[in-house]
Amino acid sequence: MTPLRIVVIGGGMAAARLAERLGGRSDVSLTILGEERHVPYNRALLIAALCQPSLLSSLALHTQRWFDSRNINLQLAVRAVSIDRRRQNVVLHNGMQVPYDALVLATGAIPVVPLISGARGCRDYRIGTIWRIRDVQRLRAMVRHARRIAVIGGGALGVEVAAALAGRCGQVTLTHDAPQLLNSLANAAVSAATAEQLRRHGVEIHLGRPVREIRRRANELTLIVSGGTAIDVDGVVLAAGARPATRLAAAAKLEVDEAGVVVTDTFASPDDPNIFAIGDCAATGSRGQALAAWRHADALAEVFGAAPGGRTYVPVATLRVRAPGVDLLAVGRWQAGASVLLDDAARRTYAHLTVEEGRLVGGILFGDTRRAGRLLHAASRPWSAVSVSSLLFESTVRMPAPRDDDLACVCRGVPVGEVRRLIRAGCAVDEICRQTGAASGCGSCRTLLQALIDEGAADAEPACHGVDAAQAHR
């Protein structure tokens, strides 16, 4: 039987998960085309690597040897320039052609370069985005010499970058077009608390004043903001968000829109049944979430004949913003319905629960995300807001011991039973994370993994409990 030739364009987290599900099968010939020279790595932890340089060496999801052992043809530092749908070939930058029976677009997203004079088309090493390992390396090198760095963009990425840079150079300036930080994510209280924490760490913030121009000179850069104010800096980080990478799909005459490559419920393009799209480049409404990329890959693997048995994922959107002084987790539909705000100004902690018809559908935790696992699962079940409030914020409320099929890691769908097996084999937290991928998404489960080791599985509190919150009071 001739193996099905599956070619994946993109060497990111979605491609790595697809490799986990399809690698080593005799009926599949899997090729992954990665534009970077690095094996697929955890992009969600890139900003953390600014604070902890040693993290860069541990971001890889798998080694080259791992791919080789599963007969996966991982090609690095290659760029796909076009798709020949009639001949079913992918044309590479070096003229080589890669034939396919099924093509998977996992091209992810690309950073948005704002419409600022002096920013677009600029090859000045002092101005750039932060999206790949090489960007982190460039920024770390710049920080060693720069006294003043500006971050343009006050969304999740901009806030993380500014917080990570604070204290690592003389002055960090954050500019944002909107009148509050995290304006598409958080309410006014959380935005104000975020700004306060950044200022406490020495970040200078300019809100509601768009940057109009970046003037370049030999020794410094000058930002001209709305109103004519000039800000002299040594480097600029463009952190204005991202958009789906759809250039290849559009050039191949596949339907795309602002959300990405249009796909059916099997992730196939409606224009070509042999081409699929997953992850950030697919128009599924879940861009920017590692959880979605993994879930897409699991579902597509089953389309390609993989046996069911991919991990169970909690069907809620999550977004984590975490850096020195800032810790925020958004879960579910945090902008829907009515809201209940529980705050402790003295401790600078907030919980914004979103309610529809008396049921919790999402929420935001700021300043204290230790109960993130509870909120994640509460938002995925029809629990009452009253019960969940007690579950989240009353320390006397304790959940039953975890079952093997409960989830220890929500993002990667790692069950408690799998963690228990590794603990019995003598694995510590880092080894559990390496083997299962746990803590490689939002990172909220790392304390749980250690608790399972320290206290024993029967005494540890799971991230997923599989029971109604009200039962905890019985």
C-alpha distance (Angstrom), angle and dihedral (degrees) to the residues before:
residue distance angle dihedral
M1 . . .
T2 3.80 . .
P3 3.83 111.1 .
L4 3.78 118.2 -117.1
R5 3.81 106.7 -106.3
I6 3.80 106.7 -134.5
V7 3.80 116.6 -177.1
V8 3.80 120.7 -169.3
I9 3.80 119.4 -160.6
G10 3.79 106.5 -153.4
G11 3.78 131.8 46.4
G12 3.78 100.8 -141.1
M13 3.78 138.3 110.1
A14 3.81 95.4 -65.6
A15 3.80 91.3 52.5
A16 3.80 91.2 48.7
R17 3.80 92.0 52.7
L18 3.80 91.6 48.1
A19 3.80 87.9 52.0
E20 3.80 89.8 53.4
R21 3.79 90.6 55.5
L22 3.81 100.5 39.3
G23 3.80 104.8 27.9
G24 3.79 117.7 112.8
R25 3.80 96.0 20.2
S26 3.80 114.3 136.8
D27 3.81 92.3 -145.9
V28 3.82 93.8 55.4
S29 3.79 131.6 66.0
L30 3.81 105.3 -163.5
T31 3.81 124.0 -164.1
I32 3.81 123.2 179.8
L33 3.81 119.6 -164.0
G34 3.81 111.3 -158.0
E35 3.79 122.1 -173.7
E36 3.80 93.9 -157.1
R37 3.79 124.1 70.3
H38 3.81 90.7 -125.7
V39 3.79 126.9 88.6
P40 3.84 112.5 -111.0
Y41 3.79 108.6 -64.2
N42 3.79 141.1 -178.6
R43 3.78 104.0 -86.7
A44 3.82 91.0 -178.7
L45 3.81 90.0 73.8
L46 3.81 97.8 48.2
I47 3.80 94.9 104.7
A48 3.79 90.6 48.6
A49 3.81 86.8 58.4
L50 3.80 88.5 65.3
C51 3.80 88.0 64.1
Q52 3.80 95.7 36.6
P53 3.82 109.9 33.7
S54 3.81 90.7 -174.4
L55 3.82 88.2 68.2
L56 3.81 91.8 72.7
S57 3.78 90.8 72.6
S58 3.81 92.2 52.3
L59 3.81 101.4 45.9
A60 3.81 94.2 93.6
L61 3.80 112.9 112.0
H62 3.81 91.4 -156.5
T63 3.79 136.9 -1.7
Q64 3.79 126.5 -113.2
R65 3.79 87.1 -110.0
W66 3.81 89.9 57.2
F67 3.81 91.3 55.6
D68 3.81 91.9 45.2
S69 3.81 92.1 50.8
R70 3.81 89.3 58.0
N71 3.80 94.4 47.1
I72 3.79 91.8 -112.6
N73 3.79 113.8 154.1
L74 3.81 100.8 -137.8
Q75 3.80 110.1 -175.5
L76 3.80 114.9 -170.6
A77 3.82 131.4 -165.3
V78 3.81 91.7 23.6
R79 3.79 124.3 127.1
A80 3.79 124.8 -152.9
V81 3.81 108.7 -138.5
S82 3.81 101.1 178.3
I83 3.79 146.2 -2.2
D84 3.79 119.7 -129.6
R85 3.79 100.3 -156.2
R86 3.80 95.0 -179.5
R87 3.82 94.3 55.1
Q88 3.82 92.7 29.4
N89 3.78 94.3 -127.0
V90 3.79 133.8 137.2
V91 3.81 111.3 -141.5
L92 3.81 115.2 -145.6
H93 3.80 130.0 -152.1
N94 3.81 90.7 -104.4
G95 3.80 92.8 55.4
M96 3.80 94.9 -103.5
Q97 3.80 117.9 135.8
V98 3.80 124.1 -143.5
P99 3.83 114.6 -159.0
Y100 3.79 120.6 -144.4
D101 3.77 141.9 -175.0
A102 3.80 90.9 -165.3
L103 3.80 124.3 19.8
V104 3.80 122.3 -158.0
L105 3.79 119.1 -161.6
A106 3.80 107.8 -151.1
T107 3.78 95.9 155.3
G108 3.80 94.1 137.7
A109 3.78 121.4 -159.8
I110 3.78 134.3 -46.9
P111 3.80 126.9 -140.9
V112 3.77 118.9 -97.6
V113 3.79 114.2 -120.0
P114 3.81 105.8 -152.7
L115 3.79 121.6 -127.1
I116 3.78 94.4 -101.2
S117 3.78 122.7 140.9
G118 3.79 107.8 -112.1
A119 3.82 95.3 22.0
R120 3.79 105.2 77.1
G121 3.78 118.0 76.0
C122 3.78 89.8 6.2
R123 3.80 118.5 147.6
D124 3.80 94.6 -174.1
Y125 3.82 107.2 130.7
R126 3.82 88.3 -143.3
I127 3.82 91.4 67.2
G128 3.78 122.1 57.6
T129 3.77 151.6 117.4
I130 3.79 126.5 -100.3
W131 3.78 110.3 -129.8
R132 3.79 108.9 114.4
I133 3.79 139.4 41.0
R134 3.79 90.9 -98.2
D135 3.83 89.3 56.1
V136 3.80 90.8 55.1
Q137 3.79 90.5 47.8
R138 3.82 91.0 49.8
L139 3.80 92.5 48.0
R140 3.80 92.9 47.6
A141 3.80 89.7 52.0
M142 3.80 90.7 48.3
V143 3.81 92.5 49.7
R144 3.79 90.2 58.5
H145 3.81 89.8 64.6
A146 3.81 106.2 21.9
R147 3.80 121.2 91.9
R148 3.82 95.8 -173.1
I149 3.80 128.0 35.2
A150 3.80 127.7 178.9
V151 3.80 124.2 -153.1
I152 3.80 114.7 -157.2
G153 3.81 111.3 -154.8
G154 3.79 130.7 46.5
G155 3.78 100.8 -150.9
A156 3.80 124.7 107.3
L157 3.81 94.1 -68.1
G158 3.81 94.9 45.6
V159 3.80 93.0 48.6
E160 3.81 91.9 49.6
V161 3.80 92.8 48.3
A162 3.81 94.2 46.8
A163 3.80 91.9 48.5
A164 3.80 91.9 46.8
L165 3.82 92.1 50.7
A166 3.81 95.1 45.8
G167 3.78 109.3 109.1
R168 3.79 92.1 14.2
C169 3.77 95.5 84.8
G170 3.78 133.7 22.8
Q171 3.82 98.7 -97.5
V172 3.80 134.5 6.4
T173 3.80 118.9 -163.9
L174 3.81 121.5 -167.4
T175 3.81 119.7 -162.7
H176 3.80 124.4 -171.4
D177 3.80 131.5 178.6
A178 3.81 94.5 -142.3
P179 3.82 125.1 72.7
Q180 3.82 92.3 -115.1
L181 3.79 137.6 34.5
L182 3.81 120.8 -105.9
N183 3.80 87.2 15.3
S184 3.81 94.4 165.5
L185 3.78 92.4 47.5
A186 3.77 115.5 31.6
N187 3.78 139.9 43.7
A188 3.79 122.8 -113.6
A189 3.81 94.4 -91.7
V190 3.80 94.2 53.1
S191 3.81 91.4 43.4
A192 3.81 90.9 51.4
A193 3.81 91.5 47.3
T194 3.80 90.4 50.2
A195 3.80 91.3 50.8
E196 3.81 90.8 48.1
Q197 3.80 92.2 51.9
L198 3.80 92.1 48.5
R199 3.80 91.3 50.0
R200 3.81 89.9 48.9
H201 3.80 86.4 58.3
G202 3.80 91.7 51.3
V203 3.82 101.2 -97.7
E204 3.81 115.1 147.4
I205 3.82 109.7 -142.4
H206 3.81 129.2 -157.6
L207 3.83 112.9 -172.4
G208 3.79 128.5 -172.1
R209 3.79 91.8 11.5
P210 3.82 112.3 107.1
V211 3.79 119.9 -151.4
R212 3.80 108.4 -113.2
E213 3.78 101.4 -176.5
I214 3.80 144.2 5.3
R215 3.78 111.0 -146.5
R216 3.78 114.8 -159.0
R217 3.76 125.1 -150.2
A218 3.78 131.6 167.2
N219 3.79 96.8 -96.4
E220 3.80 105.2 22.2
L221 3.78 147.5 12.7
T222 3.79 126.7 -126.3
L223 3.80 124.6 -152.0
I224 3.79 114.8 -152.0
V225 3.80 107.7 -156.3
S226 3.79 130.0 -169.0
G227 3.79 109.4 -66.8
G228 3.79 93.3 33.3
T229 3.81 99.3 -83.7
A230 3.81 112.7 154.0
I231 3.82 121.7 -146.2
D232 3.81 117.3 -169.2
V233 3.82 115.1 -148.7
D234 3.79 140.2 161.0
G235 3.80 97.1 -137.3
V236 3.81 141.4 13.5
V237 3.81 129.9 -148.0
L238 3.81 114.7 -159.9
A239 3.82 106.1 -147.2
A240 3.79 102.4 162.6
G241 3.80 97.2 134.1
A242 3.79 132.6 -100.2
R243 3.78 142.3 -87.3
P244 3.83 132.2 -152.2
A245 3.80 115.5 -82.3
T246 3.80 99.4 -123.9
R247 3.82 103.3 145.7
L248 3.81 95.1 109.1
A249 3.79 92.8 46.2
A250 3.80 93.4 48.2
A251 3.81 92.1 48.0
A252 3.81 88.6 52.1
K253 3.83 89.1 55.4
L254 3.81 94.1 -110.8
E255 3.79 117.1 147.6
V256 3.80 113.0 -97.5
D257 3.78 134.0 167.4
E258 3.80 136.5 178.5
A259 3.80 90.5 -73.7
G260 3.81 94.0 54.5
V261 3.79 139.8 -100.1
V262 3.79 108.9 -5.2
V263 3.82 110.8 -120.5
T264 3.79 139.9 177.1
D265 3.79 124.7 -123.0
T266 3.83 88.1 -82.7
F267 3.84 90.8 53.4
A268 3.82 91.0 -110.4
S269 3.78 121.9 137.2
P270 3.82 110.8 -109.9
D271 3.82 86.2 -136.5
D272 3.81 96.9 54.5
P273 3.83 125.3 21.1
N274 3.81 90.4 -157.6
I275 3.81 95.3 59.8
F276 3.80 123.7 74.4
A277 3.81 135.1 179.5
I278 3.80 129.5 -154.1
G279 3.79 137.8 169.5
D280 3.78 125.8 18.4
C281 3.81 94.9 -15.4
A282 3.83 93.2 58.4
A283 3.80 120.3 89.3
T284 3.79 96.0 -123.9
G285 3.80 100.4 122.0
S286 3.81 94.2 -113.1
R287 3.79 103.3 93.7
G288 3.79 119.0 155.9
Q289 3.79 96.5 28.8
A290 3.78 122.5 114.1
L291 3.79 87.2 -160.7
A292 3.81 90.8 62.2
A293 3.80 92.9 49.4
W294 3.80 91.6 53.2
R295 3.79 92.2 45.5
H296 3.81 91.2 49.8
A297 3.80 90.9 50.4
D298 3.80 92.6 50.6
A299 3.80 92.0 49.8
L300 3.80 93.2 46.6
A301 3.81 91.6 48.4
E302 3.79 88.2 60.2
V303 3.81 89.6 50.2
F304 3.81 85.6 57.4
G305 3.78 91.1 51.9
A306 3.78 103.1 -92.1
A307 3.77 112.1 151.3
P308 3.80 115.0 -105.2
G309 3.75 109.8 -99.2
G310 3.74 103.9 100.7
R311 3.75 110.3 139.1
T312 3.77 122.0 -78.8
Y313 3.78 112.0 -109.1
V314 3.77 127.4 -159.5
P315 3.82 105.8 -115.7
V316 3.81 97.4 -130.7
A317 3.77 131.9 105.8
T318 3.79 116.6 -115.4
L319 3.78 133.7 -170.1
R320 3.79 124.5 -177.5
V321 3.80 125.8 -163.0
R322 3.77 109.6 -173.9
A323 3.78 130.5 162.8
P324 3.82 137.0 124.1
G325 3.80 106.7 -48.0
V326 3.81 94.4 2.7
D327 3.81 125.4 83.6
L328 3.79 117.5 163.0
L329 3.80 132.9 159.4
A330 3.81 123.5 -172.7
V331 3.80 117.8 -166.5
G332 3.78 135.3 -174.0
R333 3.80 121.0 -23.2
W334 3.77 96.2 -17.4
Q335 3.81 93.9 167.4
A336 3.81 97.7 51.1
G337 3.81 130.2 96.0
A338 3.78 126.0 -12.9
S339 3.77 123.2 -28.6
V340 3.78 140.3 -139.5
L341 3.79 117.0 -152.8
L342 3.79 118.3 -156.0
D343 3.78 111.5 -177.9
D344 3.77 141.1 169.8
A345 3.79 105.4 -162.4
A346 3.80 92.8 -175.5
R347 3.79 91.1 59.1
R348 3.82 93.1 34.2
T349 3.80 91.8 -125.9
Y350 3.80 126.7 137.7
A351 3.77 136.6 -177.9
H352 3.78 117.5 -166.5
L353 3.82 110.1 -170.8
T354 3.80 118.6 -168.6
V355 3.79 116.3 -147.1
E356 3.80 134.5 -166.9
E357 3.81 119.5 -176.4
G358 3.78 91.0 -17.0
R359 3.80 93.6 -52.3
L360 3.78 128.2 111.7
V361 3.82 111.9 -116.8
G362 3.80 100.7 165.6
G363 3.74 146.5 -27.5
I364 3.77 150.0 -177.0
L365 3.79 127.4 -117.1
F366 3.80 118.1 -163.0
G367 3.78 129.0 -177.1
D368 3.80 96.3 1.6
T369 3.79 115.2 46.8
R370 3.79 97.7 158.9
R371 3.80 90.0 116.3
A372 3.79 92.6 49.7
G373 3.80 92.2 120.3
R374 3.79 91.3 57.8
L375 3.79 92.3 50.6
L376 3.81 92.4 47.3
H377 3.76 92.8 56.6
A378 3.76 96.1 36.8
A379 3.81 88.1 58.9
S380 3.80 90.7 52.6
R381 3.81 95.2 54.9
P382 3.81 133.6 56.6
W383 3.79 95.1 -104.4
S384 3.78 123.4 152.3
A385 3.79 116.8 -107.6
V386 3.81 90.8 -126.7
S387 3.81 93.1 56.3
V388 3.78 92.4 45.0
S389 3.80 92.3 48.8
S390 3.79 89.1 56.6
L391 3.78 91.8 44.1
L392 3.79 92.4 51.3
F393 3.76 101.6 41.8
E394 3.81 110.0 24.4
S395 3.77 107.7 86.3
T396 3.82 91.4 -161.1
V397 3.81 91.9 63.6
R398 3.79 108.7 93.5
M399 3.75 129.5 -177.8
P400 3.80 126.6 -131.7
A401 3.80 119.9 -94.1
P402 3.81 112.2 -76.9
R403 3.77 122.2 -97.4
D404 3.78 121.1 -136.8
D405 3.80 90.9 -108.3
D406 3.83 93.7 52.4
L407 3.79 114.6 103.8
A408 3.78 119.7 -105.7
C409 3.82 91.3 -178.4
V410 3.78 117.0 32.9
C411 3.80 97.8 -169.9
R412 3.81 96.8 52.4
G413 3.80 95.9 29.6
V414 3.81 93.8 -122.9
P415 3.82 110.8 168.9
V416 3.80 122.6 -138.0
G417 3.81 89.1 -120.5
E418 3.79 91.3 61.7
V419 3.81 90.5 50.5
R420 3.81 90.9 48.2
R421 3.79 90.7 53.1
L422 3.80 91.4 53.4
I423 3.80 91.9 45.4
R424 3.80 89.7 53.9
A425 3.81 87.3 51.9
G426 3.80 88.8 56.7
C427 3.81 99.4 -104.7
A428 3.80 120.7 157.9
V429 3.80 123.9 -146.2
D430 3.80 96.5 -86.9
E431 3.80 92.2 51.3
I432 3.81 91.8 47.0
C433 3.80 88.9 52.2
R434 3.79 91.7 47.9
Q435 3.79 94.5 50.6
T436 3.81 98.9 40.7
G437 3.80 104.6 26.8
A438 3.81 89.5 -123.0
A439 3.83 116.2 157.7
S440 3.81 90.4 21.3
G441 3.80 93.7 109.0
C442 3.81 119.1 47.6
G443 3.82 91.5 -18.5
S444 3.81 94.1 -134.0
C445 3.80 94.0 127.2
R446 3.79 98.4 59.5
T447 3.80 93.2 92.2
L448 3.80 89.5 49.3
L449 3.80 91.6 53.8
Q450 3.79 90.5 53.0
A451 3.81 90.4 46.3
L452 3.80 90.5 53.8
I453 3.79 88.2 53.9
D454 3.81 97.7 42.3
E455 3.77 101.0 40.5
G456 3.79 102.7 25.2
A457 3.79 124.1 -106.7
A458 3.80 93.4 -87.6
D459 3.81 92.7 60.4
A460 3.80 100.7 38.4
E461 3.78 122.8 98.2
P462 3.82 110.9 -121.2
A463 3.75 126.6 -137.8
C464 3.81 88.7 -131.0
H465 3.77 122.1 35.0
G466 3.78 106.8 175.2
V467 3.82 93.4 -141.3
D468 3.78 134.0 100.6
A469 3.79 111.9 -95.2
A470 3.79 91.0 -126.4
Q471 3.81 89.5 64.8
A472 3.79 89.1 66.7
H473 3.82 88.8 71.4
R474 3.79 94.7 54.9
